[in-house]
Amino acid sequence: KVICLGNIGQIDTPYLTETTSGLTYVVEKFQGWKYSAHITLQQGERSRLALYASDNL
């Protein structure tokens, strides 16, 4: 089993964007393969502190 987690909203380098990140690359490469799945969480599923940090830092 392989699980890749990430938040493309937290990219902090000028050399990467939401479309050029490694996470986006993995999702695109596995897309269409019947043994893979991809979900996008629409809201924070972590602590209030983590959600606040994500929104404000």
C-alpha atoms as a printed R data frame, in Angstrom:
   type eleno elety resid chain resno       x      y       z
1  ATOM     1    CA   LYS     A     1   0.000  0.000   0.000
2  ATOM     2    CA   VAL     A     2   1.236  3.473  -0.856
3  ATOM     3    CA   ILE     A     3  -0.381  6.604   0.554
4  ATOM     4    CA   CYS     A     4   0.667 10.077  -0.586
5  ATOM     5    CA   LEU     A     5  -0.527 13.033   1.471
6  ATOM     6    CA   GLY     A     6  -0.042 16.699   0.944
7  ATOM     7    CA   ASN     A     7  -1.498 20.151   0.777
8  ATOM     8    CA   ILE     A     8  -0.726 22.028  -2.412
9  ATOM     9    CA   GLY     A     9  -1.894 25.164  -0.661
10 ATOM    10    CA   GLN     A    10   1.257 25.002   1.474
11 ATOM    11    CA   ILE     A    11   3.798 25.225  -1.339
12 ATOM    12    CA   ASP     A    12   6.408 27.742  -0.213
13 ATOM    13    CA   THR     A    13   8.970 27.730  -2.999
14 ATOM    14    CA   PRO     A    14   8.954 29.923  -6.106
15 ATOM    15    CA   TYR     A    15  10.005 26.936  -8.224
16 ATOM    16    CA   LEU     A    16   6.792 24.926  -7.725
17 ATOM    17    CA   THR     A    17   3.123 25.635  -8.339
18 ATOM    18    CA   GLU     A    18  -0.080 23.703  -7.748
19 ATOM    19    CA   THR     A    19   0.305 22.170 -11.207
20 ATOM    20    CA   THR     A    20   4.018 21.336 -11.007
21 ATOM    21    CA   SER     A    21   4.199 19.804  -7.536
22 ATOM    22    CA   GLY     A    22   5.166 16.194  -6.954
23 ATOM    23    CA   LEU     A    23   1.774 15.480  -5.409
24 ATOM    24    CA   THR     A    24  -0.015 16.657  -8.544
25 ATOM    25    CA   TYR     A    25   2.370 14.580 -10.661
26 ATOM    26    CA   VAL     A    26   1.598 11.406  -8.690
27 ATOM    27    CA   VAL     A    27  -2.163 11.965  -8.901
28 ATOM    28    CA   GLU     A    28  -1.977 12.478 -12.667
29 ATOM    29    CA   LYS     A    29   0.239  9.419 -13.262
30 ATOM    30    CA   PHE     A    30  -2.056  7.104 -11.296
31 ATOM    31    CA   GLN     A    31  -5.256  8.537 -12.759
32 ATOM    32    CA   GLY     A    32  -7.185  5.922 -14.693
33 ATOM    33    CA   TRP     A    33  -5.437  2.925 -13.116
34 ATOM    34    CA   LYS     A    34  -8.197  0.776 -11.615
35 ATOM    35    CA   TYR     A    35  -6.195 -0.018  -8.474
36 ATOM    36    CA   SER     A    36  -5.674  3.588  -7.416
37 ATOM    37    CA   ALA     A    37  -7.889  6.176  -5.780
38 ATOM    38    CA   HIS     A    38  -7.666  9.889  -5.118
39 ATOM    39    CA   ILE     A    39  -9.696 12.049  -2.747
40 ATOM    40    CA   THR     A    40  -9.615 15.766  -2.038
41 ATOM    41    CA   LEU     A    41 -10.718 16.938   1.385
42 ATOM    42    CA   GLN     A    42 -12.833 20.063   1.102
43 ATOM    43    CA   GLN     A    43 -12.205 21.291   4.635
44 ATOM    44    CA   GLY     A    44  -9.673 20.863   7.388
45 ATOM    45    CA   GLU     A    45  -9.791 17.433   8.997
46 ATOM    46    CA   ARG     A    46  -7.084 18.176  11.539
47 ATOM    47    CA   SER     A    47  -6.932 20.264  14.678
48 ATOM    48    CA   ARG     A    48  -8.168 23.841  14.866
49 ATOM    49    CA   LEU     A    49  -4.556 24.937  15.276
50 ATOM    50    CA   ALA     A    50  -3.481 23.184  12.054
51 ATOM    51    CA   LEU     A    51  -6.423 24.686  10.170
52 ATOM    52    CA   TYR     A    52  -5.611 28.163  11.504
53 ATOM    53    CA   ALA     A    53  -1.952 27.788  10.527
54 ATOM    54    CA   SER     A    54  -2.912 26.617   7.043
55 ATOM    55    CA   ASP     A    55  -5.171 29.631   6.545
56 ATOM    56    CA   ASN     A    56  -2.887 32.275   8.048
57 ATOM    57    CA   LEU     A    57   0.739 31.345   7.424
